[in-house]
Amino acid sequence: MKKVLDAICGSFDSCEVFYLNEKGKKIEARDGEICAAEFKEEEGYALRAIKDSRPVFSYTYDREDPAERLLANAKALVPVMERDEKSLFAPACAHYPASDLRDERGLAVSDEEKKSTLIDMERTIREYDRRITAVRNCEFQEVDLYAAIGNSNGLLATGRRSLFVFSAMAVATEGNEEVSWYDWRWSDDLKGIDPVRMGLDIAEKIVSMLFAKQIPTGAYEGILTARAASDLLGILSESFLAENLHKDKTQLKNKEGTRCFAEGLRIIDSGMAGPDAFAFDGEGVPSRKNTVVENGIFQTFLYDTYFANKLGKASTGNSVRGSLKSPPKCGARGIYIEKGSRDILASITNGIVIEDLMGTHTANPITGDFSVGCLGYIYRDGTKEPFQGVMFSGNVFDLFKNIRETGTDLTFYGPVGSPSIYVEGLKISGT
């Protein structure tokens, strides 16, 4: 890593080199057998450099002479790039958070044992109920990642992590009725997932969804599960980004220190939380815990180095890399709603529980308006019945003002996590 950096630095005013080695495997089970297995390894370098205030980016998978390839690509781009006086790289840092994100024992478990566990999970789903007619996408995925980053400011950081994921979709049929349910669970520790328990949860859910019907149009009180709440927090999180502040694409501009959300609500962004947790961000800035909302009061935007420089702030460690092939950008790292003190799902007797949302990509992250499909359960005096085929609409800013309680079941779906949340005024368009 240092050798590549030293070979490049003299050709630019400043530069940054990122190295990634990612080993992965994916195994799929179907009808009690392993039907597919895939093993891959990605290794490469990415370069960001500045020459005469012109920023450039290049990458290579060349293992023989990566510095030469990176230099050739970057030098060819310099003349056509626009000047940007605010471009810069992160300063050197002596300390990074201690992290225990790599499960060496889990990685060392044999593929045969992992295949057997996956088959057990698939069998658990299939045999739960005769009405479960198919199990699809029953998969185990494993990632072993090593990353290093260095720049001309003297920054040099390395880190490792593992990730294990189990996922499956079940289909249940009775008469002319057919429903499906997909779920996945992750952990950086292989023992952090109980695949059989997960299989039972999927099977129970899909059977309970049979013969779901529409519910009447109206405003309901009820609960958004962790899965549904995470989708809505993902929409809201766009308003926390410094890039959107700079582009005037957030309603939270000039509202730091103002109560913008429900009293008691706490929203955290942490680079050490969620499946993308790592000791440093996409630019090598140490990961940290940022309190974005405290007791409903908006505290801070989330900054990477570039937009922090443009806006006269310091980076909050919020640079993310989507892949080796793209430069880092400002983004949430591991944003979540802090959990509450009791299981609110266990106590509901009247109202609705929204389990899943469809079409959240159509929401407007600037205004916060959304209109999405949803499914779940309606409770009447403790008895629940499934519903589907209805629309759930509203505004995420209003919804997060109307949260009355958060549950204990904090769960991450990608870089966004939430517990179940109890909300007033859920607008449903049904029958």
FIBATOR-736118 format. One record per residue (C-alpha): residue number from 0; x negated, y, z. Coordinates in Angstrom, 1 decimal. Layout:
! FIBATOR-736118
ATOM pos      X      Y      Z
ATOM NUM      X      Y      Z
...
END
This chain:
! FIBATOR-736118
ATOM pos      X      Y      Z
ATOM   0    0.0    0.0    0.0
ATOM   1   -2.7    2.5    1.0
ATOM   2   -4.8    1.5   -2.0
ATOM   3   -1.9    2.3   -4.4
ATOM   4   -1.3    5.6   -2.6
ATOM   5   -5.0    6.7   -2.7
ATOM   6   -5.1    5.9   -6.5
ATOM   7   -2.1    8.1   -7.2
ATOM   8   -2.5   11.1   -4.8
ATOM   9   -5.2   12.9   -6.7
ATOM  10   -3.0   13.3   -9.8
ATOM  11   -0.3   15.3   -8.1
ATOM  12    0.2   18.1   -5.7
ATOM  13    2.0   15.7   -3.3
ATOM  14    3.4   12.2   -3.6
ATOM  15    5.1    9.3   -1.9
ATOM  16    4.9    5.6   -2.5
ATOM  17    7.6    3.1   -1.4
ATOM  18    6.9   -0.7   -1.5
ATOM  19    9.6   -3.3   -1.2
ATOM  20    9.4   -7.1   -0.9
ATOM  21   12.9   -8.7   -0.6
ATOM  22   13.4  -12.5   -0.5
ATOM  23   16.9  -13.8   -0.8
ATOM  24   19.0  -16.9   -1.1
ATOM  25   22.6  -17.5   -1.8
ATOM  26   24.4  -20.8   -1.3
ATOM  27   28.0  -21.6   -2.2
ATOM  28   30.2  -24.5   -1.1
ATOM  29   33.4  -25.8   -2.7
ATOM  30   35.6  -28.8   -2.0
ATOM  31   33.1  -30.1    0.6
ATOM  32   30.0  -29.9   -1.5
ATOM  33   27.3  -27.3   -2.4
ATOM  34   28.2  -26.1   -5.9
ATOM  35   25.5  -23.4   -6.3
ATOM  36   22.2  -22.2   -4.9
ATOM  37   20.2  -19.2   -5.9
ATOM  38   16.8  -18.1   -4.7
ATOM  39   15.2  -14.8   -5.7
ATOM  40   12.3  -12.5   -4.8
ATOM  41   12.0   -8.8   -5.7
ATOM  42    8.7   -7.0   -5.3
ATOM  43    7.9   -3.6   -6.5
ATOM  44    6.8    0.0   -6.0
ATOM  45    8.6    3.3   -6.4
ATOM  46    6.8    6.7   -6.7
ATOM  47    8.0   10.2   -6.1
ATOM  48    5.6   12.9   -6.9
ATOM  49    5.5   16.7   -7.3
ATOM  50    3.3   18.6   -9.8
ATOM  51    3.7   22.4  -10.2
ATOM  52    6.9   22.2   -8.3
ATOM  53    8.3   19.6  -10.7
ATOM  54    9.6   16.5   -8.9
ATOM  55    9.4   13.1  -10.7
ATOM  56   10.4    9.5   -9.9
ATOM  57    9.2    6.2  -11.3
ATOM  58    9.1    2.6  -10.3
ATOM  59    7.5   -0.7  -11.4
ATOM  60    7.5   -4.4  -10.8
ATOM  61    4.0   -4.7  -12.1
ATOM  62    2.0   -6.7   -9.5
ATOM  63   -1.3   -6.5  -11.3
ATOM  64   -1.9   -2.8  -11.4
ATOM  65    1.1   -0.9  -10.0
ATOM  66   -0.7    2.4   -9.6
ATOM  67   -1.6    2.6  -13.3
ATOM  68    2.0    1.9  -14.3
ATOM  69    3.5    4.3  -11.8
ATOM  70    1.0    7.1  -12.9
ATOM  71    1.7    6.6  -16.6
ATOM  72    5.5    6.8  -16.1
ATOM  73    5.4    9.8  -13.8
ATOM  74    2.9   11.8  -15.8
ATOM  75    5.1   11.4  -18.9
ATOM  76    8.1   12.9  -17.0
ATOM  77    6.4   16.0  -15.5
ATOM  78    6.6   18.3  -18.6
ATOM  79   10.4   17.7  -19.0
ATOM  80   11.4   18.1  -15.3
ATOM  81   12.9   21.3  -13.9
ATOM  82   11.1   23.2  -11.2
ATOM  83   12.4   22.8   -7.7
ATOM  84   10.6   24.9   -5.0
ATOM  85   12.4   23.1   -2.2
ATOM  86   11.1   19.6   -3.1
ATOM  87    8.8   18.1   -0.4
ATOM  88    8.1   14.9    1.5
ATOM  89    8.5   14.0    5.1
ATOM  90    5.7   14.9    7.6
ATOM  91    3.6   12.2    9.3
ATOM  92    5.0   10.7   12.4
ATOM  93    3.2    8.8   15.2
ATOM  94    6.1    6.9   16.7
ATOM  95    9.0    4.8   15.4
ATOM  96   11.8    3.1   17.3
ATOM  97   11.0   -0.4   18.6
ATOM  98   13.1   -2.8   16.6
ATOM  99   13.8   -6.5   16.8
ATOM 100   15.6   -6.9   13.5
ATOM 101   13.9  -10.0   12.1
ATOM 102   15.0  -13.5   13.2
ATOM 103   12.0  -15.7   12.4
ATOM 104   13.6  -18.7   13.9
ATOM 105   16.7  -18.2   11.8
ATOM 106   14.7  -17.8    8.7
ATOM 107   12.8  -21.0    9.5
ATOM 108   16.0  -23.1    9.8
ATOM 109   16.0  -25.6    7.0
ATOM 110   18.2  -25.0    3.9
ATOM 111   19.8  -28.4    4.5
ATOM 112   21.0  -27.3    7.9
ATOM 113   22.4  -24.0    6.5
ATOM 114   24.1  -25.9    3.7
ATOM 115   25.7  -28.2    6.3
ATOM 116   26.9  -25.3    8.3
ATOM 117   28.5  -23.7    5.2
ATOM 118   30.2  -27.0    4.3
ATOM 119   31.6  -27.2    7.9
ATOM 120   33.1  -23.7    7.6
ATOM 121   34.6  -24.4    4.2
ATOM 122   36.1  -27.7    5.5
ATOM 123   37.5  -25.9    8.6
ATOM 124   39.4  -23.5    6.3
ATOM 125   40.7  -26.2    3.9
ATOM 126   41.9  -28.6    6.6
ATOM 127   43.6  -26.0    8.8
ATOM 128   47.0  -26.1    7.1
ATOM 129   48.3  -28.0    4.1
ATOM 130   49.5  -24.7    2.6
ATOM 131   45.9  -23.6    2.1
ATOM 132   45.4  -24.6   -1.4
ATOM 133   42.0  -23.2   -2.3
ATOM 134   38.9  -21.9   -0.7
ATOM 135   36.8  -19.6   -2.9
ATOM 136   33.6  -17.6   -2.6
ATOM 137   32.6  -19.6    0.4
ATOM 138   29.0  -18.4    0.6
ATOM 139   25.9  -18.0    2.8
ATOM 140   23.5  -15.3    2.0
ATOM 141   20.1  -14.6    3.6
ATOM 142   17.7  -11.7    3.1
ATOM 143   14.1  -11.4    4.4
ATOM 144   13.0   -7.8    3.8
ATOM 145    9.6   -6.1    4.1
ATOM 146    9.2   -2.4    3.3
ATOM 147    6.4    0.1    3.5
ATOM 148    6.2    3.8    2.8
ATOM 149    3.4    6.3    2.7
ATOM 150    2.9    9.8    1.4
ATOM 151    0.2   12.5    0.9
ATOM 152    1.2   14.1    4.3
ATOM 153   -0.4   11.2    6.1
ATOM 154    2.9    9.3    6.7
ATOM 155    2.5    5.6    6.7
ATOM 156    5.2    3.2    8.1
ATOM 157    6.1   -0.5    7.7
ATOM 158    9.0   -2.5    8.8
ATOM 159   10.7   -5.9    8.5
ATOM 160   14.2   -7.3    9.0
ATOM 161   16.4  -10.3    8.2
ATOM 162   20.1  -10.4    7.4
ATOM 163   22.5  -13.4    7.4
ATOM 164   25.9  -13.2    5.9
ATOM 165   28.8  -15.7    5.7
ATOM 166   31.8  -15.0    3.6
ATOM 167   34.9  -16.8    2.2
ATOM 168   38.3  -16.3    0.6
ATOM 169   41.3  -18.6    1.3
ATOM 170   44.4  -19.0   -0.8
ATOM 171   47.7  -20.1    0.7
ATOM 172   50.8  -21.3   -1.2
ATOM 173   54.3  -22.2   -0.3
ATOM 174   57.0  -22.4   -2.9
ATOM 175   56.6  -19.5   -5.2
ATOM 176   54.7  -17.5   -2.6
ATOM 177   50.9  -17.2   -2.9
ATOM 178   48.6  -15.0   -0.8
ATOM 179   44.8  -14.7   -0.3
ATOM 180   42.5  -13.3    2.3
ATOM 181   38.7  -12.5    2.1
ATOM 182   36.4  -11.8    5.0
ATOM 183   32.7  -11.7    5.8
ATOM 184   30.5  -11.5    8.8
ATOM 185   26.8  -10.5    9.2
ATOM 186   24.0  -10.5   11.7
ATOM 187   20.3  -10.0   11.8
ATOM 188   20.2  -13.1   14.0
ATOM 189   21.4  -16.4   12.5
ATOM 190   22.9  -17.4   15.9
ATOM 191   24.9  -14.1   15.9
ATOM 192   27.6  -15.7   13.6
ATOM 193   29.9  -18.6   14.4
ATOM 194   30.9  -19.8   10.9
ATOM 195   33.5  -22.3   12.2
ATOM 196   35.2  -19.7   14.3
ATOM 197   35.1  -17.4   11.3
ATOM 198   36.7  -20.1    9.1
ATOM 199   39.5  -20.6   11.7
ATOM 200   40.1  -16.8   11.7
ATOM 201   40.4  -16.7    7.9
ATOM 202   42.7  -19.7    7.9
ATOM 203   45.0  -18.3   10.7
ATOM 204   45.2  -15.0    8.9
ATOM 205   46.1  -16.3    5.5
ATOM 206   48.8  -18.6    6.8
ATOM 207   50.3  -15.8    8.9
ATOM 208   50.6  -13.6    5.8
ATOM 209   52.9  -16.0    3.9
ATOM 210   56.3  -14.5    3.0
ATOM 211   55.2  -11.0    3.8
ATOM 212   57.8   -8.4    2.8
ATOM 213   58.1   -4.7    2.4
ATOM 214   59.0   -2.5    5.4
ATOM 215   61.2    0.6    5.3
ATOM 216   59.8    3.9    4.4
ATOM 217   59.0    6.0    7.5
ATOM 218   56.4    7.4    9.9
ATOM 219   55.2    4.7   12.3
ATOM 220   53.0    4.5   15.3
ATOM 221   50.5    1.7   15.3
ATOM 222   47.1    0.3   14.9
ATOM 223   44.5    0.3   12.1
ATOM 224   42.2   -2.7   12.5
ATOM 225   38.5   -2.3   12.5
ATOM 226   38.4   -3.2    8.8
ATOM 227   41.0   -0.6    7.8
ATOM 228   39.6    2.0   10.1
ATOM 229   36.1    1.5    8.7
ATOM 230   37.5    2.2    5.2
ATOM 231   38.9    5.5    6.3
ATOM 232   35.8    6.5    8.2
ATOM 233   33.9    5.9    5.0
ATOM 234   36.0    8.5    3.3
ATOM 235   35.5   11.0    6.2
ATOM 236   31.8   10.4    6.4
ATOM 237   31.2   12.1    3.1
ATOM 238   32.1   15.4    4.8
ATOM 239   29.3   14.9    7.3
ATOM 240   26.5   14.9    4.7
ATOM 241   24.3   18.0    4.3
ATOM 242   24.3   17.5    0.5
ATOM 243   28.0   18.1    0.5
ATOM 244   27.6   21.1    2.8
ATOM 245   25.1   22.6    0.4
ATOM 246   27.5   22.0   -2.5
ATOM 247   30.4   23.4   -0.6
ATOM 248   32.3   20.0   -0.8
ATOM 249   33.2   19.6    2.9
ATOM 250   36.0   21.1    5.0
ATOM 251   33.6   21.1    8.0
ATOM 252   31.5   24.0    6.8
ATOM 253   30.8   26.4    9.7
ATOM 254   32.7   24.2   12.1
ATOM 255   29.9   22.9   14.3
ATOM 256   31.0   23.2   17.9
ATOM 257   34.7   23.2   16.9
ATOM 258   37.3   20.6   17.9
ATOM 259   38.2   19.1   14.6
ATOM 260   39.3   15.6   15.7
ATOM 261   41.2   13.8   18.5
ATOM 262   40.2   14.5   22.0
ATOM 263   38.0   11.6   23.3
ATOM 264   36.8   10.6   19.8
ATOM 265   33.1    9.9   19.5
ATOM 266   31.4    9.2   16.1
ATOM 267   27.8    8.2   16.0
ATOM 268   25.4    7.8   13.0
ATOM 269   22.4    5.6   13.9
ATOM 270   19.7    4.3   11.6
ATOM 271   19.4    1.3   13.9
ATOM 272   23.1    0.2   13.6
ATOM 273   24.8   -1.9   11.0
ATOM 274   23.6   -4.3    8.4
ATOM 275   21.2   -1.7    6.9
ATOM 276   19.5   -0.9   10.2
ATOM 277   15.8   -0.2    9.9
ATOM 278   13.1    1.6   11.9
ATOM 279   12.8    4.4    9.3
ATOM 280   14.9    6.0    6.6
ATOM 281   14.3    6.1    2.9
ATOM 282   11.6    8.7    3.3
ATOM 283    9.8    7.3    6.3
ATOM 284   11.5    9.5    8.9
ATOM 285   12.0    7.6   12.2
ATOM 286   15.6    6.3   12.6
ATOM 287   17.5    8.0   15.4
ATOM 288   20.9    8.2   16.9
ATOM 289   22.9   11.3   15.9
ATOM 290   26.1   12.2   17.7
ATOM 291   28.3   13.6   14.9
ATOM 292   31.5   14.0   16.9
ATOM 293   31.6   14.3   20.7
ATOM 294   35.0   14.3   22.4
ATOM 295   36.6   15.4   19.1
ATOM 296   34.2   18.3   18.6
ATOM 297   32.1   18.3   15.4
ATOM 298   28.5   18.5   16.4
ATOM 299   26.2   18.2   13.3
ATOM 300   25.8   17.4    9.7
ATOM 301   23.5   14.6    8.6
ATOM 302   20.3   15.7    6.8
ATOM 303   17.6   14.2    4.7
ATOM 304   14.3   16.0    4.2
ATOM 305   15.3   17.8    1.0
ATOM 306   18.6   19.2    2.1
ATOM 307   17.2   20.0    5.6
ATOM 308   14.6   22.1    3.9
ATOM 309   17.2   23.9    1.7
ATOM 310   19.4   24.6    4.7
ATOM 311   16.7   25.5    7.2
ATOM 312   17.2   22.4    9.4
ATOM 313   15.3   19.4   10.4
ATOM 314   15.9   15.9    9.0
ATOM 315   18.2   13.7   11.0
ATOM 316   16.8   10.5    9.4
ATOM 317   19.6   10.3    6.8
ATOM 318   17.8    9.4    3.6
ATOM 319   19.0    6.2    2.0
ATOM 320   17.7    4.1   -0.9
ATOM 321   20.3    2.2   -2.9
ATOM 322   17.5    0.2   -4.6
ATOM 323   13.9    0.3   -5.8
ATOM 324   15.2    1.7   -9.1
ATOM 325   16.6    4.9   -7.7
ATOM 326   15.2    7.8   -5.6
ATOM 327   16.5    8.2   -2.0
ATOM 328   19.5   10.5   -1.4
ATOM 329   21.3   12.0    1.6
ATOM 330   23.7    9.4    3.2
ATOM 331   25.1    7.9    6.3
ATOM 332   22.9    5.2    7.7
ATOM 333   25.1    3.3   10.3
ATOM 334   28.1    5.5   11.1
ATOM 335   30.7    4.2   13.6
ATOM 336   33.4    5.2   16.0
ATOM 337   32.4    4.4   19.5
ATOM 338   34.5    1.6   21.0
ATOM 339   37.0    2.0   23.8
ATOM 340   37.6    0.1   27.1
ATOM 341   40.4   -2.3   26.3
ATOM 342   41.8   -4.6   23.6
ATOM 343   44.5   -2.5   22.1
ATOM 344   45.6   -5.2   19.6
ATOM 345   46.5   -7.5   22.4
ATOM 346   48.9   -5.0   23.9
ATOM 347   51.0   -3.9   21.0
ATOM 348   54.7   -4.8   21.1
ATOM 349   56.3   -2.3   18.8
ATOM 350   54.9   -0.5   15.7
ATOM 351   52.7   -1.7   12.9
ATOM 352   49.2   -3.1   12.5
ATOM 353   47.5   -2.3    9.2
ATOM 354   45.0   -5.0    8.4
ATOM 355   43.7   -4.1    5.1
ATOM 356   43.7   -1.2    2.6
ATOM 357   43.5   -1.3   -1.2
ATOM 358   42.3    1.5   -3.4
ATOM 359   40.4    3.7   -0.9
ATOM 360   38.0    4.6   -3.8
ATOM 361   40.8    6.7   -5.2
ATOM 362   40.9    9.0   -2.1
ATOM 363   39.6   12.6   -2.3
ATOM 364   36.7   12.9    0.0
ATOM 365   36.8   16.7   -0.1
ATOM 366   40.4   17.3    0.7
ATOM 367   40.7   14.0    2.6
ATOM 368   44.0   13.1    0.9
ATOM 369   44.6    9.4    0.2
ATOM 370   47.4    7.1   -1.0
ATOM 371   46.5    3.4   -0.8
ATOM 372   48.1    0.0   -0.7
ATOM 373   48.2   -1.8    2.6
ATOM 374   49.3   -4.9    4.3
ATOM 375   49.6   -6.0    7.9
ATOM 376   52.2   -6.8   10.5
ATOM 377   55.3   -5.0   11.9
ATOM 378   56.0   -5.7   15.6
ATOM 379   59.5   -5.5   17.1
ATOM 380   59.8   -6.3   20.8
ATOM 381   56.6   -8.4   20.7
ATOM 382   57.6  -10.4   17.6
ATOM 383   55.4   -9.8   14.5
ATOM 384   56.2  -10.3   10.8
ATOM 385   53.9   -9.8    7.9
ATOM 386   54.3   -7.0    5.4
ATOM 387   52.8   -6.1    2.1
ATOM 388   53.5   -4.2   -1.1
ATOM 389   53.8   -0.8    0.6
ATOM 390   51.8    2.5    0.3
ATOM 391   50.0    4.2    3.1
ATOM 392   49.4    7.9    2.5
ATOM 393   48.0   10.8    4.5
ATOM 394   44.9   12.9    5.1
ATOM 395   41.8   11.5    6.9
ATOM 396   41.3   14.8    8.7
ATOM 397   44.8   14.7   10.1
ATOM 398   44.6   11.0   10.8
ATOM 399   41.4   11.4   12.9
ATOM 400   43.1   14.2   14.8
ATOM 401   46.0   11.8   15.7
ATOM 402   43.9    8.9   17.2
ATOM 403   45.1    8.2   20.7
ATOM 404   43.0    5.2   21.6
ATOM 405   40.1    3.0   20.3
ATOM 406   39.8   -0.7   20.9
ATOM 407   36.8   -2.8   22.0
ATOM 408   36.3   -4.7   18.7
ATOM 409   33.7   -2.5   17.0
ATOM 410   32.8   -4.2   13.7
ATOM 411   30.6   -3.0   10.8
ATOM 412   31.7   -3.4    7.2
ATOM 413   28.6   -2.3    5.4
ATOM 414   27.0    0.9    6.8
ATOM 415   30.4    2.0    8.3
ATOM 416   31.8    0.5   11.5
ATOM 417   34.9    1.0   13.7
ATOM 418   36.9   -0.6   16.4
ATOM 419   40.7   -0.9   16.0
ATOM 420   42.3    2.6   16.4
ATOM 421   45.8    3.5   17.7
ATOM 422   47.2    6.3   15.6
ATOM 423   50.4    8.3   15.6
ATOM 424   52.3    9.2   12.5
ATOM 425   51.3    6.5   10.0
ATOM 426   53.2    7.4    6.8
ATOM 427   54.5    4.3    4.9
ATOM 428   56.3    4.3    1.6
ATOM 429   58.2    1.0    1.4
ATOM 430   61.8    0.0    0.8
END
